[in-house]
Amino acid sequence: MQTQANSLTNQIEDKILQYIKDKELKIGDKLPTEKEMTSLFNIGRSSLREALSKLDSRDVLETRRGSGTYVKNLIPIDLDPLRLGYVKDKLELAMDFIVVRLLLEPEMAALAAKNATKEQKVEIKILCDKIEECIKSEENHLDYDIEFHSAIARYSQNKIIGNLIPLINSSVSTLIDVTNRKLLTETVYTHRLISDSIIRGDELGAKNAMIIHLDYNRQLILKKIEAQ
């Protein structure tokens, strides 16, 4: 359970990240002094230092003794609302993503098969085709892959699921990066299974196809973790 102190620290982290975004700070730019930030954010120095320390440990900021605090990495807060991009262990993060997606996406696919309109199903098929074309042409398919899974979430016609799209987007990008694009054949095959099932209105088929798709990723990540 998140404590009140942890919640406050996260809020201050968000304020710092928002400040970096609003001021359009670049890597290497210096943040205001601690005294200036405590006044700017209306917070205590100890709470500020805790937030700065966490951002430093995530390689977002760099504290130089006697000099100040500097921007080390930039990850737009609106593209990463859960701050998952700052997690250092990408394999652990990828596995956590898979666990969450296995809980949610098979049911999303089943709902899309049930609820998507004919036009929406055609859009899913077109995205599936685009992914296959990119892979066969040895082009980057990430954007189409993200949109494919996002479309499935949207066309489940569940408003809550639609709000989970940023999480899915982050996951797709992380998994492609972690697996080093070693699952291209499996991606084409399983995406086609998912797409065809949704088009047919086959809820169980769409659910099972999504499980197969995600489990290919899970197995590869497990091998990488074991290799460590």
FIFITOR-851561 format. One record per residue: x, y, z of N, C-alpha, C in turn. Coordinates in Angstrom, 3 decimals, always signed. Atoms other than C-alpha are relative to their C-alpha. Layout:
FIFITOR-851561
       nx       ny       nz      cax      cay      caz       cx       cy       cz
        X        Y        Z        X        Y        Z        X        Y        Z
...
This chain:
FIFITOR-851561
       nx       ny       nz      cax      cay      caz       cx       cy       cz
   +0.845   -1.197   +0.000   +0.000   +0.000   +0.000   +0.882   +1.249   +0.000
   -0.779   -1.214   +0.077   +1.311   +3.466   -0.879   -0.240   +0.853   +1.227
   +0.117   -0.835   -1.178   +2.037   +5.550   +2.206   -0.229   +1.441   -0.415
   +0.233   -1.411   +0.286   +1.174   +9.228   +2.504   +1.298   +0.672   -0.433
   -1.294   -0.584   +0.349   +4.893  +10.077   +2.361   +0.371   -0.321   -1.442
   -0.299   +0.393   +1.377   +5.347   +8.092   -0.876   -0.860   +0.761   -0.985
   +0.916   -0.732   +0.868   +2.292   +9.768   -2.376   +0.461   +1.439   -0.179
   -0.490   -1.375   +0.059   +3.696  +13.223   -1.518   +1.248   +0.086   -0.861
   -1.232   +0.013   +0.802   +7.077  +12.328   -3.011   -0.321   -0.120   -1.477
   +0.395   +0.156   +1.407   +5.427  +11.179   -6.241   -0.595   +1.293   -0.556
   +0.588   -1.266   +0.448   +3.457  +14.427   -6.424   +1.085   +1.036   -0.282
   -1.099   -0.956   +0.196   +6.659  +16.439   -6.047   +0.809   -0.378   -1.236
   -0.676   +0.442   +1.226   +8.362  +14.306   -8.717   -0.753   +0.503   -1.226
   +0.818   -0.447   +1.136   +5.482  +15.113  -11.057   +0.146   +1.506   -0.216
   -0.158   -1.457   +0.112   +5.851  +18.833  -10.296   +1.345   +0.340   -0.641
   -1.324   -0.251   +0.565   +9.559  +18.698  -11.106   +0.018   -0.345   -1.481
   +0.051   +0.419   +1.404   +8.940  +16.782  -14.347   -0.826   +0.981   -0.832
   +0.832   -0.962   +0.709   +6.180  +19.203  -15.302   +0.748   +1.318   -0.186
   -0.808   -1.230   +0.102   +8.509  +22.130  -14.577   +1.010   -0.117   -1.136
   -0.975   +0.236   +1.070  +11.154  +20.604  -16.878   -0.677   +0.118   -1.362
   +0.744   -0.063   +1.259   +8.524  +20.224  -19.592   -0.429   +1.425   -0.320
   +0.521   -1.350   +0.234   +6.994  +23.686  -19.167   +1.112   +0.979   -0.367
   -1.133   -0.894   +0.255  +10.391  +25.407  -19.160   +0.833   -0.449   -1.204
   -0.696   +0.544   +1.171  +11.505  +23.258  -22.116   +1.493   -0.174   +0.252
   -1.402   +0.234   -0.352  +14.707  +22.336  -20.305   +0.561   -1.143   -0.830
   -0.691   +1.013   +0.786  +17.224  +20.258  -22.219   +0.967   -0.770   +0.884
   -1.001   +0.766   -0.725  +19.687  +17.598  -21.132   +1.208   +0.890   +0.274
   -1.132   -0.835   -0.389  +22.459  +19.349  -19.205   -0.406   +1.316   +0.618
   +0.467   -1.256   -0.596  +20.286  +22.299  -18.135   -0.097   -0.146   +1.522
   +0.004   +0.001   -1.465  +20.414  +23.247  -14.477   -1.373   +0.374   +0.547
   +1.257   -0.329   -0.671  +17.358  +23.232  -12.225   +0.222   +1.135   +0.990
   -0.157   -1.029   -1.045  +16.664  +26.044   -9.716   +0.623   -0.601   +1.259
   -0.567   +0.464   -1.262  +18.309  +25.818   -6.298   -1.093   -0.619   +0.871
   +0.979   +0.605   -0.907  +16.648  +23.838   -3.510   -0.878   +1.071   +0.641
   +0.764   -1.083   -0.632  +15.613  +27.097   -1.843   -1.035   +0.542   -0.960
   +0.930   -0.520   +1.005  +14.032  +28.322   -5.062   -1.131   -0.987   -0.270
   +1.025   +1.003   +0.285  +12.195  +25.029   -5.662   -0.969   -0.178   +1.161
   +0.918   +0.121   -1.138  +10.805  +24.812   -2.129   -1.016   +1.143   -0.015
   +0.908   -1.142   +0.100   +9.341  +28.276   -2.637   -0.920   -0.128   -1.210
   +0.763   +0.130   +1.246   +8.239  +27.572   -6.204   -1.136   -1.007   +0.138
   +0.985   +1.076   -0.118   +6.410  +24.333   -5.308   -0.739   +0.004   +1.336
   +0.630   -0.104   -1.317   +5.436  +25.377   -1.756   +0.089   -1.322   +0.761
   -0.238   +1.289   -0.666   +6.985  +22.262   -0.209   +1.178   +0.130   +0.958
   -1.116   +0.028   -0.933   +9.435  +21.369   +2.553   +1.275   -0.491   -0.657
   -1.284   +0.374   +0.596  +13.136  +20.872   +1.879   +0.236   -1.499   +0.048
   -0.224   +1.446   -0.119  +13.186  +17.273   +3.137   -0.799   -0.766   -1.050
   +0.826   +0.651   +1.023  +10.320  +16.287   +0.814   +0.586   +0.218   -1.387
   -0.628   -0.300   +1.289  +12.031  +18.005   -2.105   +1.222   -0.874   -0.210
   -1.226   +0.796   +0.125  +15.307  +16.220   -1.418   -0.313   -1.474   -0.261
   +0.391   +1.392   +0.238  +13.540  +12.850   -1.312   -0.404   -0.192   -1.457
   +0.419   +0.091   +1.392  +11.938  +13.501   -4.710   +1.193   +0.128   -0.944
   -1.194   -0.178   +0.825  +15.225  +14.740   -6.189   +0.876   -1.248   +0.032
   -0.800   +1.219   -0.136  +17.003  +11.655   -4.832   -0.571   -1.131   -0.839
   +0.624   +1.055   +0.794  +14.474   +9.327   -6.488   +0.200   +0.242   -1.490
   -0.210   -0.309   +1.410  +14.765  +11.122   -9.815   +1.466   -0.170   -0.387
   -1.430   +0.236   +0.228  +18.548  +10.975   -9.488   +0.276   -1.489   -0.160
   -0.222   +1.451   +0.065  +18.419   +7.206   -8.855   -0.549   -0.608   -1.278
   +0.590   +0.479   +1.252  +16.321   +6.814  -12.015   +0.699   +0.584   -1.236
   -0.784   -0.593   +1.092  +18.898   +8.716  -14.096   -0.762   +1.091   -0.752
   +0.708   -1.126   +0.604  +16.442  +11.521  -14.788   +0.769   +1.291   +0.288
   -0.772   -1.161   -0.430  +18.465  +14.101  -12.834   +1.395   -0.429   +0.442
   -1.353   +0.251   -0.493  +22.102  +14.375  -11.861   +0.362   +1.107   +0.986
   -0.385   -0.962   -1.027  +23.167  +16.031   -8.623   +1.521   +0.082   +0.073
   -1.447   -0.228   -0.057  +26.654  +17.532   -8.693   +0.310   +0.800   +1.263
   -0.293   -0.627   -1.287  +28.020  +18.333   -5.268   +0.668   +1.363   -0.203
   -0.557   -1.335   +0.076  +28.689  +22.021   -4.880   -0.382   +0.761   -1.249
   +0.357   -0.644   +1.255  +27.189  +22.779   -8.277   -1.509   +0.142   -0.165
   +1.449   -0.054   +0.137  +23.502  +21.879   -8.313   -0.565   -1.251   -0.639
   +0.704   +1.135   +0.596  +20.989  +19.558   -9.998   -0.259   +0.282   -1.471
   +0.077   -0.174   +1.447  +20.952  +19.018  -13.744   -0.883   -1.073   -0.635
   +0.806   +0.953   +0.759  +18.656  +17.317  -16.273   +0.947   -0.995   -0.676
   -0.845   +1.036   +0.586  +20.212  +13.997  -17.307   -0.704   -0.727   -1.141
   +0.782   +0.676   +1.046  +17.421  +12.357  -19.346   -1.360   +0.667   -0.106
   +1.313   -0.596   +0.239  +14.160  +13.539  -20.866   -0.986   -1.067   -0.439
   +1.109   +0.873   +0.392  +10.971  +11.437  -20.951   -1.274   +0.802   +0.214
   +1.192   -0.845   -0.146   +7.831  +13.482  -21.667   -1.020   -0.608   +0.951
   +0.917   +0.514   -1.019   +5.466  +13.132  -18.711   -1.339   -0.401   -0.602
   +1.298   +0.336   +0.580   +2.395  +13.086  -20.980   +0.064   -1.281   -0.812
   -0.150   +1.264   +0.718   +3.815  +10.117  -22.913   +0.319   -1.148   +0.950
   -0.358   +1.024   -0.980   +4.804   +8.269  -19.748   -0.618   +0.368   +1.345
   +0.670   -0.500   -1.192   +2.172   +9.150  -17.124   +0.288   -0.796   +1.262
   -0.296   +0.829   -1.163   +3.161   +6.258  -14.849   +1.484   +0.008   +0.349
   -1.442   -0.130   -0.231   +6.882   +7.192  -15.010   +0.724   -1.334   -0.110
   -0.631   +1.310   +0.160   +7.728   +3.647  -16.102   +1.287   +0.081   -0.803
   -1.217   -0.151   +0.786  +10.370   +4.935  -18.478   +1.231   +0.208   +0.855
   -1.137   -0.246   -0.872  +12.535   +5.711  -15.467   +0.460   -1.258   +0.740
   -0.401   +1.254   -0.640  +12.690   +2.098  -14.272   +1.262   -0.528   -0.683
   -1.294   +0.379   +0.578  +16.265   +0.877  -14.749   +0.010   -1.428   -0.528
   -0.029   +1.408   +0.405  +15.689   -2.901  -14.947   -1.091   -0.230   -1.042
   +0.981   +0.096   +1.079  +13.990   -3.140  -18.336   -0.565   -1.413   -0.140
   +0.521   +1.366   +0.080  +13.684   -6.943  -18.233   -1.085   -0.214   +1.054
   +1.005   +0.117   -1.064  +11.847   -6.799  -14.914   -1.248   +0.786   -0.364
   +1.139   -0.810   +0.426   +9.661   -4.013  -16.256   -0.783   -0.701   -1.098
   +0.658   +0.703   +1.107   +8.939   -5.999  -19.431   -0.833   -1.172   +0.514
   +0.747   +1.134   -0.552   +7.890   -9.037  -17.387   -1.240   +0.482   +0.749
   +1.167   -0.558   -0.694   +5.614   -6.902  -15.211   -1.062   +0.441   -1.002
   +0.925   -0.381   +1.058   +4.071   -5.475  -18.377   -0.760   -1.221   -0.519
   +0.618   +1.216   +0.537   +3.430   -8.989  -19.691   -1.049   -0.546   +0.957
   +0.946   +0.514   -0.993   +1.746  -10.060  -16.460   -1.296   +0.806   -0.040
   +1.181   -0.867   +0.032   -0.597   -7.055  -16.551   -0.773   -0.181   -1.302
   +0.672   +0.132   +1.292   -1.306   -7.433  -20.257   -0.706   -1.352   -0.138
   +0.674   +1.297   +0.034   -2.113  -11.139  -19.853   -1.299   +0.027   +0.805
   +1.221   -0.135   -0.784   -4.674  -10.130  -17.247   -1.081   +0.761   -0.760
   +0.945   -0.930   +0.610   -6.284   -7.515  -19.492   -0.263   -0.220   -1.489
   +0.169   -0.065   +1.458   -5.653   -7.828  -23.224   -0.760   -1.165   -0.624
   +0.829   +1.056   +0.592   -7.132  -11.274  -23.920   -1.486   +0.338   +0.068
   +1.401   -0.401   -0.128  -10.444   -9.966  -22.604   -0.322   +1.198   -0.902
   +0.197   -1.117   +0.927   -9.991   -6.735  -24.600   -0.249   -0.523   -1.403
   +0.142   +0.564   +1.346   -9.573   -8.801  -27.757   -1.360   -0.667   -0.162
   +1.311   +0.655   +0.055  -12.675  -10.832  -26.930   -1.116   +1.032   -0.122
   +1.013   -1.058   +0.064  -14.685   -7.638  -26.371   +0.002   +0.688   -1.369
   -0.079   -0.599   +1.335  -13.405   -6.185  -29.649   -0.682   -0.900   -1.025
   +0.653   +0.942   +0.913  -14.535   -9.343  -31.463   -1.519   +0.090   +0.128
   +1.440   -0.068   -0.255  -17.955   -8.912  -29.887   -0.590   +1.356   -0.383
   +0.607   -1.332   +0.058  -18.439   -5.135  -30.021   +0.434   +0.893   -1.157
   -0.495   -0.883   +1.063  -16.363   -3.648  -32.855   -0.937   -0.005   -1.204
   +0.813   -0.087   +1.213  -18.257   -2.410  -35.878   +0.773   -0.607   -1.172
   -0.643   +0.546   +1.196  -17.534   -3.737  -39.361   +1.150   +0.900   -0.440
   -1.041   -0.956   +0.406  -15.553   -0.577  -40.167   +1.203   -0.059   +0.945
   -1.085   +0.079   -0.974  -13.527   -0.864  -36.976   +0.807   -1.283   -0.167
   -0.697   +1.265   +0.242  -12.705   -4.488  -37.701   +0.878   +0.095   -1.245
   -0.805   -0.222   +1.212  -11.508   -3.481  -41.158   +1.263   +0.785   +0.349
   -1.164   -0.803   -0.411   -9.225   -0.897  -39.518   +1.033   -0.875   +0.704
   -0.918   +0.913   -0.692   -7.727   -3.589  -37.267   +0.735   -0.875   -1.008
   -0.625   +0.825   +1.034   -7.085   -5.767  -40.314   +1.043   +0.797   -0.789
   -0.933   -0.843   +0.749   -5.436   -2.878  -42.176   +1.287   +0.215   +0.801
   -1.173   -0.180   -0.863   -3.117   -2.251  -39.223   +0.823   -1.286   +0.060
   -0.680   +1.299   +0.014   -2.295   -5.967  -39.114   +0.791   -0.163   -1.303
   -0.670   +0.077   +1.302   -1.448   -5.830  -42.835   +1.234   +0.913   -0.034
   -1.105   -0.953   -0.012   +0.756   -2.756  -42.297   +1.192   -0.531   +0.791
   -1.072   +0.582   -0.817   +2.722   -4.505  -39.566   +0.748   -1.061   -0.795
   -0.609   +1.064   +0.791   +3.324   -7.501  -41.816   +0.839   +0.577   -1.145
   -0.741   -0.630   +1.093   +4.388   -5.264  -44.705   +1.318   +0.590   +0.489
   -1.213   -0.604   -0.554   +6.883   -3.401  -42.523   +1.037   -1.062   +0.355
   -0.922   +1.056   -0.414   +8.379   -6.588  -41.123   +0.633   -0.667   -1.221
   -0.536   +0.630   +1.208   +8.749   -8.171  -44.563   +0.962   +0.922   -0.752
   -0.876   -0.980   +0.659  +10.361   -4.961  -45.842   +1.158   +0.427   +0.901
   -1.046   -0.310   -0.976  +12.648   -4.857  -42.774   -0.048   +1.468   +0.422
   +0.205   -1.360   -0.483  +11.175   -1.509  -41.736   -0.521   -0.050   +1.437
   +0.452   -0.082   -1.387  +10.327   -0.353  -38.222   -1.529   -0.050   +0.060
   +1.457   +0.176   -0.080   +6.814   -1.568  -37.381   -0.586   +0.480   +1.319
   +0.431   -0.358   -1.348   +6.606   -0.068  -33.878   -1.290   +0.824   +0.015
   +1.178   -0.881   -0.033   +4.082   +2.688  -34.643   -1.282   -0.756   -0.360
   +1.184   +0.784   +0.386   +1.702   +0.297  -36.412   -0.351   -1.035   +1.073
   +0.231   +0.990   -1.063   +2.137   -2.286  -33.635   -0.738   +0.657   +1.161
   +0.664   -0.734   -1.082   +1.197   +0.287  -31.001   -1.451   +0.311   -0.368
   +1.350   -0.369   +0.431   -1.810   +1.430  -33.025   -0.912   -1.223   -0.100
   +0.769   +1.239   +0.075   -2.928   -2.187  -33.586   -0.590   -0.354   +1.367
   +0.475   +0.351   -1.348   -3.132   -2.903  -29.863   -0.893   +1.100   +0.572
   +0.850   -1.105   -0.466   -4.571   +0.557  -29.149   -1.391   -0.090   -0.604
   +1.299   +0.125   +0.676   -7.324   -0.011  -31.712   -0.845   -1.095   +0.640
   +0.719   +1.089   -0.659   -8.262   -3.311  -30.088   -0.590   +0.479   +1.328
   +0.476   -0.531   -1.280   -8.516   -1.540  -26.724   -1.173   +0.958   -0.226
   +1.069   -0.974   +0.270  -10.620   +1.298  -28.180   -1.283   -0.681   -0.436
   +1.183   +0.613   +0.603  -12.940   -0.975  -30.106   -0.596   -1.112   +0.848
   +0.685   +0.849   -0.978  -13.666   -3.106  -27.081   -1.279   +0.700   +0.456
   +1.150   -0.844   -0.358  -16.143   -0.238  -26.534   -0.184   +0.131   +1.507
   +0.045   -0.171   -1.451  -15.275   -0.113  -22.837   +0.773   +1.273   +0.337
   -0.620   -1.304   -0.256  -14.537   +3.424  -21.631   +1.194   -0.093   +0.944
   -1.119   +0.150   -0.931  -12.272   +2.281  -18.787   +1.204   -0.567   -0.730
   -1.092   +0.613   +0.750  -10.201   +0.089  -21.089   +0.671   +1.033   -0.903
   -0.562   -1.026   +0.869   -9.770   +3.032  -23.439   +1.024   +0.875   +0.705
   -0.938   -0.820   -0.770   -7.997   +4.924  -20.662   +1.312   -0.725   +0.299
   -1.224   +0.772   -0.238   -5.413   +2.135  -20.426   +0.928   +0.006   -1.216
   -0.791   -0.004   +1.229   -4.098   +2.810  -23.935   +1.427   +0.501   +0.209
   -1.392   -0.428   -0.213   -1.039   +4.817  -22.726   +0.873   -1.097   +0.618
   -0.751   +1.104   -0.591   -0.007   +1.804  -20.631   +0.357   -1.034   -1.055
   -0.253   +0.954   +1.079   -0.339   -0.500  -23.641   +1.080   +0.533   -0.935
   -0.997   -0.599   +0.881   +1.662   +1.922  -25.783   +1.408   -0.126   +0.574
   -1.303   +0.122   -0.656   +4.507   +1.982  -23.258   +0.485   -1.433   -0.021
   -0.365   +1.415   -0.041   +4.433   -1.795  -23.032   +0.493   -0.500   -1.343
   -0.388   +0.470   +1.336   +4.608   -2.435  -26.782   +1.404   +0.469   -0.323
   -1.321   -0.562   +0.274   +7.610   -0.135  -27.113   +1.075   -0.690   +0.817
   -0.971   +0.648   -0.880   +9.379   -1.710  -24.126   +0.275   -1.432   -0.433
   -0.174   +1.403   +0.374   +8.786   -5.275  -25.294   +0.787   -0.145   -1.303
   -0.744   +0.069   +1.258  +10.030   -4.632  -28.824   +1.471   +0.284   +0.250
   -1.383   -0.353   -0.317  +13.150   -3.036  -27.356   +0.709   -1.142   +0.725
   -0.607   +1.059   -0.815  +13.805   -5.812  -24.828   +0.219   -1.282   -0.798
   -0.121   +1.242   +0.772  +13.208   -8.665  -27.279   +0.891   +0.151   -1.225
   -0.914   -0.264   +1.117  +15.518   -7.017  -29.841   -0.571   -0.459   -1.341
   +0.665   +0.333   +1.273  +12.966   -7.683  -32.594   +0.260   -1.448   -0.441
   -0.269   +1.408   +0.322  +13.617  -11.434  -32.365   -1.277   -0.810   -0.233
   +1.267   +0.730   +0.118   +9.923  -12.342  -32.563   -0.797   +0.487   -1.206
   +0.683   -0.577   +1.153   +9.125  -10.948  -35.999   -0.943   -0.996   -0.668
   +0.856   +1.023   +0.612   +7.796  -14.197  -37.482   -1.206   -0.280   +0.882
   +1.086   +0.265   -0.945   +5.765  -14.857  -34.350   -0.981   +1.179   +0.062
   +0.855   -1.187   -0.016   +4.467  -11.267  -34.411   -0.974   -0.014   -1.171
   +0.865   +0.070   +1.178   +3.143  -11.650  -37.950   -1.076   -1.069   +0.180
   +0.915   +1.142   -0.149   +1.568  -15.037  -37.178   -1.100   +0.281   +1.034
   +0.985   -0.170   -1.077   -0.102  -14.115  -33.882   -0.889   +1.224   -0.225
   +0.853   -1.152   +0.332   -1.291  -10.681  -35.018   -1.080   -0.393   -1.008
   +0.974   +0.463   +0.987   -2.961  -12.389  -37.957   -1.083   -0.844   +0.680
   +0.982   +0.794   -0.743   -4.635  -14.874  -35.586   -0.983   +0.904   +0.745
   +0.846   -0.930   -0.757   -5.915  -12.002  -33.439   -0.952   +0.731   -0.939
   +0.797   -0.766   +0.954   -7.108   -9.948  -36.402   -1.108   -0.844   -0.622
   +0.994   +0.869   +0.638   -8.866  -12.853  -38.137   -1.125   -0.377   +0.958
   +1.009   +0.379   -0.994  -10.640  -13.872  -34.933   -0.954   +1.158   +0.286
   +0.839   -1.175   -0.249  -11.873  -10.330  -34.284   -0.944   +0.242   -1.166
   +0.822   -0.204   +1.197  -13.122  -10.006  -37.864   -1.162   -0.993   -0.050
   +1.052   +1.040   +0.006  -15.080  -13.287  -37.527   -0.980   +0.167   +1.151
   +0.839   -0.111   -1.188  -16.553  -12.167  -34.226   +0.212   -1.164   +0.944
   -0.330   +1.173   -0.802  -14.852  -15.157  -32.578   +0.654   +0.465   +1.307
   -0.498   -0.538   -1.262  -14.510  -13.984  -28.982   +1.044   -0.904   +0.638
   -0.943   +0.938   -0.619  -12.815  -17.123  -27.653   +1.282   -0.093   -0.823
   -1.179   +0.060   +0.859  -10.490  -17.277  -30.654   +0.884   +1.221   +0.169
   -0.763   -1.236   -0.190   -9.461  -13.630  -30.203   +0.717   -0.010   +1.343
   -0.592   +0.081   -1.338   -8.843  -14.194  -26.492   +1.198   -0.945   +0.006
   -1.089   +0.979   +0.015   -6.711  -17.297  -27.071   +1.173   +0.466   -0.866
   -1.055   -0.494   +0.883   -4.789  -15.672  -29.936   +0.839   +1.061   +0.711
   -0.741   -1.016   -0.744   -3.855  -12.737  -27.699   +0.881   -0.642   +1.067
   -0.810   +0.716   -0.995   -2.656  -15.135  -25.000   +1.242   -0.593   -0.669
   -1.132   +0.576   +0.733   -0.457  -16.919  -27.560   +1.000   +1.092   -0.348
   -0.857   -1.120   +0.388   +0.903  -13.586  -28.789   +0.843   +0.481   +1.175
   -0.703   -0.514   -1.169   +1.812  -12.353  -25.308   +0.938   -1.041   +0.602
   -0.835   +1.038   -0.602   +3.212  -15.705  -24.209   +1.310   -0.200   -0.774
   -1.264   +0.030   +0.743   +5.792  -15.696  -27.028   +0.985   +1.003   +0.616
   -0.837   -1.015   -0.634   +7.117  -12.489  -25.479   +0.436   -0.425   +1.400
   -0.310   +0.430   -1.367   +6.931  -13.912  -21.966   +1.109   -1.040   +0.014
   -1.001   +1.063   +0.044   +8.964  -16.984  -22.904   +1.392   +0.550   -0.326
   -1.298   -0.571   +0.370  +11.709  -14.914  -24.535   +0.583   +0.825   +1.145
   -0.476   -0.800   -1.131  +11.917  -12.531  -21.580   +0.493   -0.906   +1.120
   -0.448   +0.954   -1.022  +12.155  -15.496  -19.183   +1.388   -0.546   -0.321
   -1.319   +0.485   +0.391  +15.103  -16.842  -21.160   +1.083   +1.043   +0.233
   -0.960   -1.075   -0.206  +16.830  -13.468  -20.983   +0.281   +0.189   +1.494
   -0.180   -0.125   -1.440  +16.245  -13.253  -17.230   +0.850   -1.145   +0.533
   -0.790   +1.170   -0.425  +17.617  -16.765  -16.736   +1.454   +0.133   -0.427
   -1.366   -0.161   +0.519  +20.663  -15.882  -18.854   +0.806   +0.975   +0.843
   -0.700   -0.943   -0.853  +21.477  -13.072  -16.457   +0.553   -0.682   +1.257
